[in-house]
Amino acid sequence: MSRVSFHDLACPKCGQREEFHVDITATAYLDASGPTVESDYHWDEASGCTCLNCHFDGCVADFVAAMVVTT
């Protein structure tokens, strides 16, 4: 599969396409004051994803598959 973008996402439960929580991977500097992200971030089809409308929870691949079905 090619690189996934925000525009590829749709909730498989409610069809919402505006707001999601996606688990990302990033490198951060960490000290007593907390983390500071120092690099670009990464997310892909296996990343966790939650719809902020209906709270459906799955992986990004579930949300990409929904977009293909609803278009």
The 8 nearest C-alpha neighbors of each residue, nearest first, counted from 0:
[[1, 2, 3, 44, 43, 60, 63, 64],
 [2, 0, 3, 4, 43, 44, 7, 63],
 [1, 3, 4, 0, 43, 44, 42, 7],
 [4, 2, 7, 1, 43, 5, 44, 63],
 [5, 3, 6, 7, 2, 8, 43, 42],
 [4, 6, 7, 8, 3, 16, 17, 9],
 [5, 7, 4, 8, 16, 3, 9, 17],
 [6, 8, 5, 4, 63, 3, 66, 9],
 [9, 7, 63, 62, 6, 5, 66, 16],
 [10, 8, 16, 66, 62, 14, 15, 65],
 [9, 11, 14, 62, 15, 12, 13, 50],
 [12, 10, 65, 14, 62, 13, 9, 61],
 [11, 13, 10, 14, 55, 53, 65, 15],
 [14, 12, 15, 10, 11, 53, 52, 9],
 [13, 15, 10, 9, 11, 12, 16, 69],
 [14, 16, 10, 13, 9, 17, 52, 50],
 [17, 15, 9, 8, 18, 14, 10, 6],
 [16, 18, 15, 19, 9, 8, 51, 5],
 [19, 17, 51, 16, 50, 20, 52, 15],
 [20, 18, 50, 51, 49, 21, 48, 17],
 [19, 21, 49, 48, 50, 22, 51, 18],
 [22, 20, 48, 47, 23, 19, 49, 46],
 [21, 23, 47, 46, 48, 20, 42, 24],
 [24, 22, 42, 41, 21, 40, 25, 46],
 [23, 25, 41, 40, 42, 22, 26, 39],
 [26, 24, 40, 38, 27, 39, 41, 23],
 [25, 27, 38, 37, 36, 24, 28, 40],
 [28, 26, 36, 37, 35, 34, 29, 25],
 [27, 29, 35, 34, 36, 37, 30, 26],
 [30, 28, 34, 33, 27, 35, 31, 32],
 [29, 31, 33, 32, 34, 28, 35, 27],
 [32, 30, 33, 29, 34, 28, 35, 27],
 [31, 33, 30, 34, 29, 35, 28, 27],
 [34, 32, 30, 31, 29, 35, 28, 27],
 [35, 33, 29, 28, 27, 36, 30, 32],
 [34, 36, 28, 27, 37, 29, 33, 26],
 [37, 35, 27, 38, 26, 28, 34, 25],
 [38, 36, 27, 26, 35, 28, 39, 25],
 [39, 37, 26, 36, 25, 40, 27, 35],
 [38, 40, 25, 41, 37, 26, 36, 24],
 [39, 41, 25, 24, 38, 23, 42, 26],
 [42, 40, 24, 23, 25, 43, 39, 22],
 [43, 41, 23, 46, 24, 22, 40, 44],
 [42, 44, 46, 45, 3, 59, 41, 2],
 [43, 45, 60, 59, 46, 58, 3, 42],
 [44, 46, 43, 58, 59, 60, 47, 42],
 [47, 45, 58, 43, 22, 44, 59, 42],
 [46, 48, 58, 22, 21, 57, 59, 45],
 [47, 49, 21, 58, 59, 57, 20, 56],
 [50, 48, 56, 20, 19, 55, 54, 51],
 [51, 49, 54, 19, 55, 52, 53, 10],
 [50, 52, 54, 19, 18, 53, 49, 20],
 [51, 53, 50, 54, 15, 18, 13, 55],
 [52, 54, 55, 50, 51, 13, 12, 15],
 [55, 53, 50, 51, 49, 52, 56, 19],
 [56, 54, 50, 49, 53, 12, 57, 10],
 [55, 57, 49, 48, 54, 50, 58, 47],
 [58, 56, 48, 47, 61, 49, 55, 59],
 [57, 59, 47, 48, 60, 46, 61, 45],
 [58, 60, 44, 62, 61, 48, 46, 45],
 [59, 61, 44, 63, 58, 62, 64, 45],
 [62, 60, 64, 59, 58, 63, 57, 65],
 [61, 63, 65, 9, 59, 8, 10, 60],
 [64, 62, 8, 60, 66, 65, 61, 7],
 [63, 65, 67, 61, 66, 62, 60, 68],
 [66, 64, 11, 62, 68, 63, 67, 9],
 [65, 67, 9, 63, 69, 64, 68, 8],
 [66, 68, 64, 65, 70, 69, 63, 7],
 [69, 67, 65, 66, 70, 64, 11, 63],
 [68, 70, 66, 67, 65, 14, 9, 11],
 [69, 67, 68, 66, 65, 9, 14, 64]]
